[in-house]
Amino acid sequence: MLAHDLKAPVVSIRQACAMFDDGLLGEVSGEQLEVVGMITANAATLERMVGDFLDIVRCVEGATQLHMEQVHLPAIVHAVARQLAPTLEAAHLTLTLTAAADLPPVWADGAQFQRVVTNLVANAVRYAPPASAIEVAVVGDATNQRLTLQDHGPGIPAADLDSIFSRFWQGEGVSTSGNCGLGLFLCRAILDQHGGRIWAESEAGQGARFSFEIPVDRRATARALATA
């Protein structure tokens, strides 16, 4: 009930914007469409905040239920790129992906990993300068697959690198506007549940690089789930 009450207004906003965008409410000027795009992007941000909040509540209460399946990480990135297209366009950013064509699937909850990638990309958007690229790469071997996301923002202070995944953490190196300090905490919680790990690297003025690894073998993930 709480999830519906929190999400319903945001869904209504996005649906109304889609009607303007599709011309269902009459002719709309280019300037008006630009405003509609901004509203759509901000509604998507609010929707992610609500989703993060609800998932954090479930994690704290131990009520998270994972739906395991074979997941292709590059496909997850493509789905996130489509989902965040209005946000990326409004910020004048591009999202690039480099991945081998023969990467095998991993055993994971696809929806949860889409949340992880969404949060990482959304975090990069807040700090990447206009007209720059957010670069995503997926590599792997027989044991693990690793996704790395690089932005070209101001970077993260070295003293904060060990703290940014803490719940409600706020600092100068990572923008917390739009996620209340929950997004990166949720990313770590999801990786922990899957027997994976996540970390950040940065140098002042050189942007930030976020990476996570997840086991390829479903037996390794199953062991992590059994001990979670």
C-alpha positions as CSV (number, residue, x, y, z in Angstrom):
1,M,0.0,0.0,0.0
2,L,2.8,2.4,0.9
3,A,4.6,1.7,-2.4
4,H,1.5,2.4,-4.4
5,D,0.8,5.6,-2.4
6,L,4.3,6.9,-3.0
7,K,4.6,5.9,-6.7
8,A,1.1,6.8,-8.0
9,P,1.6,10.6,-8.1
10,V,4.9,10.3,-9.9
11,V,3.5,7.9,-12.5
12,S,0.6,10.4,-13.1
13,I,3.1,13.2,-13.7
14,R,5.1,11.1,-16.2
15,Q,1.9,10.0,-18.0
16,A,0.8,13.6,-18.3
17,C,4.1,14.6,-19.8
18,A,4.0,11.8,-22.3
19,M,0.6,13.0,-23.5
20,F,2.1,16.5,-24.1
21,D,5.1,14.9,-25.8
22,D,2.9,12.8,-28.1
23,G,0.7,15.8,-29.1
24,L,-2.4,14.3,-27.5
25,L,-3.3,17.5,-25.8
26,G,-2.8,19.8,-28.8
27,E,0.0,21.5,-30.5
28,V,3.0,22.2,-28.3
29,S,5.9,24.5,-29.1
30,G,9.6,23.5,-29.1
31,E,10.1,25.6,-26.0
32,Q,7.2,24.0,-24.2
33,L,8.5,20.5,-25.2
34,E,11.8,21.4,-23.6
35,V,10.1,22.2,-20.4
36,V,8.1,19.0,-20.6
37,G,11.4,17.1,-21.0
38,M,12.8,18.7,-17.9
39,I,9.7,17.7,-15.9
40,T,9.9,14.2,-17.2
41,A,13.6,14.0,-16.2
42,N,12.8,15.3,-12.7
43,A,9.9,12.9,-12.3
44,A,12.2,10.0,-13.2
45,T,14.6,11.2,-10.5
46,L,11.8,11.3,-8.0
47,E,10.7,7.9,-9.0
48,R,14.2,6.5,-8.4
49,M,14.3,8.2,-5.0
50,V,11.0,6.5,-4.0
51,G,12.2,3.2,-5.3
52,D,15.5,3.5,-3.4
53,F,13.7,4.4,-0.2
54,L,11.3,1.5,-0.5
55,D,14.2,-0.9,-1.2
56,I,16.2,0.4,1.7
57,V,13.2,-0.3,4.0
58,R,13.0,-3.8,2.7
59,C,16.8,-4.3,3.2
60,V,16.6,-3.1,6.8
61,E,13.6,-5.3,7.5
62,G,15.2,-8.3,5.8
63,A,12.2,-8.5,3.4
64,T,14.0,-8.3,0.1
65,Q,13.1,-11.2,-2.2
66,L,15.4,-11.8,-5.1
67,H,14.2,-13.2,-8.4
68,M,17.2,-14.9,-9.9
69,E,17.6,-15.4,-13.6
70,Q,20.3,-15.3,-16.3
71,V,21.2,-11.7,-16.8
72,H,23.3,-10.1,-19.6
73,L,25.0,-7.0,-18.1
74,P,25.3,-5.2,-21.5
75,A,21.6,-5.6,-22.0
76,I,21.0,-4.0,-18.6
77,V,23.1,-1.0,-19.6
78,H,21.1,-0.6,-22.8
79,A,17.9,-0.7,-20.8
80,V,19.1,1.9,-18.4
81,A,20.2,4.1,-21.4
82,R,16.7,4.0,-22.8
83,Q,15.2,4.6,-19.3
84,L,17.4,7.6,-18.6
85,A,17.4,9.0,-22.2
86,P,15.4,12.2,-21.1
87,T,17.7,12.8,-18.2
88,L,20.9,12.4,-20.4
89,E,19.5,14.6,-23.1
90,A,18.5,17.3,-20.6
91,A,22.0,17.3,-19.2
92,H,23.6,17.2,-22.8
93,L,25.4,13.9,-22.0
94,T,26.1,10.7,-23.9
95,L,26.3,7.2,-22.5
96,T,28.8,4.8,-24.2
97,L,29.2,1.1,-23.7
98,T,32.1,-1.2,-24.5
99,A,31.6,-4.9,-24.1
100,A,32.6,-8.1,-25.8
101,A,29.9,-9.7,-27.9
102,D,30.4,-13.2,-26.3
103,L,30.1,-12.3,-22.6
104,P,28.1,-15.1,-20.9
105,P,25.1,-14.2,-18.7
106,V,25.4,-14.0,-14.9
107,W,23.0,-15.4,-12.3
108,A,21.3,-12.5,-10.7
109,D,18.1,-10.5,-10.1
110,G,17.8,-8.5,-13.3
111,A,15.6,-5.8,-11.8
112,Q,18.0,-5.3,-8.9
113,F,21.0,-5.0,-11.2
114,Q,19.1,-2.5,-13.4
115,R,18.6,-0.5,-10.2
116,V,22.4,-0.6,-9.5
117,V,23.3,0.6,-13.0
118,T,20.6,3.2,-12.9
119,N,21.8,4.6,-9.7
120,L,25.4,4.7,-10.9
121,V,24.5,6.4,-14.1
122,A,22.2,8.9,-12.3
123,N,25.0,9.7,-9.9
124,A,27.4,10.4,-12.8
125,V,24.9,12.6,-14.5
126,R,24.8,14.9,-11.4
127,Y,28.6,15.6,-11.7
128,A,29.5,15.1,-15.4
129,P,30.1,18.4,-17.3
130,P,27.8,19.1,-20.3
131,A,28.8,17.7,-23.6
132,S,30.9,14.9,-22.0
133,A,30.5,11.2,-22.0
134,I,29.7,8.7,-19.3
135,E,31.7,5.6,-20.3
136,V,30.6,2.1,-19.3
137,A,32.6,-1.0,-19.9
138,V,31.8,-4.7,-19.2
139,V,34.6,-7.3,-19.1
140,G,34.7,-10.8,-17.7
141,D,36.4,-14.2,-17.4
142,A,35.2,-17.6,-16.3
143,T,34.9,-16.5,-12.7
144,N,33.6,-12.9,-12.5
145,Q,32.2,-10.1,-14.6
146,R,33.1,-6.5,-13.9
147,L,31.2,-3.4,-14.9
148,T,33.0,-0.1,-14.8
149,L,31.5,3.4,-15.2
150,Q,33.7,6.5,-15.7
151,D,32.6,10.1,-15.6
152,H,34.6,13.3,-16.2
153,G,33.4,15.3,-13.3
154,P,35.4,16.9,-10.5
155,G,36.2,13.5,-8.8
156,I,35.8,12.3,-5.2
157,P,38.2,13.3,-2.4
158,A,40.4,10.4,-1.4
159,A,39.3,10.6,2.2
160,D,35.7,10.0,1.1
161,L,36.2,6.9,-1.1
162,D,35.6,4.5,1.8
163,S,32.5,6.3,3.0
164,I,30.4,7.0,0.0
165,F,28.6,3.7,0.1
166,S,27.4,4.3,3.7
167,R,23.7,4.9,4.3
168,F,22.7,8.6,4.4
169,W,26.3,9.6,3.8
170,Q,26.7,13.1,2.3
171,G,29.9,14.7,1.2
172,E,31.4,17.1,-1.4
173,G,32.7,14.4,-3.8
174,V,29.4,12.7,-4.6
175,S,26.2,14.6,-5.1
176,T,23.4,13.3,-2.9
177,S,20.8,15.6,-4.3
178,G,18.1,13.3,-5.8
179,N,19.0,10.3,-3.7
180,C,19.3,11.4,0.0
181,G,22.5,9.4,0.2
182,L,20.7,6.1,-0.4
183,G,21.5,5.2,-4.0
184,L,25.1,4.1,-3.5
185,F,24.3,2.4,-0.2
186,L,21.6,0.4,-2.0
187,C,24.1,-0.5,-4.8
188,R,26.4,-2.1,-2.2
189,A,23.5,-3.9,-0.4
190,I,22.5,-5.5,-3.7
191,L,26.1,-6.5,-4.6
192,D,26.5,-8.0,-1.1
193,Q,23.4,-10.1,-1.6
194,H,24.8,-11.5,-4.8
195,G,28.3,-12.3,-3.4
196,G,29.8,-9.4,-5.4
197,R,31.6,-6.2,-4.5
198,I,31.5,-2.5,-5.5
199,W,34.1,0.2,-5.1
200,A,35.1,3.7,-6.3
201,E,38.4,5.2,-7.6
202,S,39.1,8.8,-8.2
203,E,41.8,11.5,-8.6
204,A,41.1,15.2,-8.1
205,G,39.9,16.7,-11.4
206,Q,40.0,13.4,-13.2
207,G,36.4,12.3,-12.6
208,A,35.2,9.2,-10.8
209,R,35.3,5.5,-11.7
210,F,32.8,3.1,-10.1
211,S,33.2,-0.6,-10.6
212,F,31.4,-3.7,-9.4
213,E,32.1,-7.4,-9.8
214,I,29.7,-10.3,-9.7
215,P,30.4,-14.1,-9.8
216,V,29.5,-15.8,-13.1
217,D,28.9,-19.2,-11.5
218,R,25.4,-19.4,-10.0
219,R,26.7,-21.7,-7.3
220,A,28.9,-18.9,-5.9
221,T,25.9,-16.6,-5.9
222,A,23.7,-19.2,-4.3
223,R,26.3,-19.5,-1.5
224,A,26.2,-15.8,-0.9
225,L,22.4,-15.8,-0.8
226,A,22.4,-18.7,1.7
227,T,24.6,-16.7,4.1
228,A,23.0,-13.3,3.6
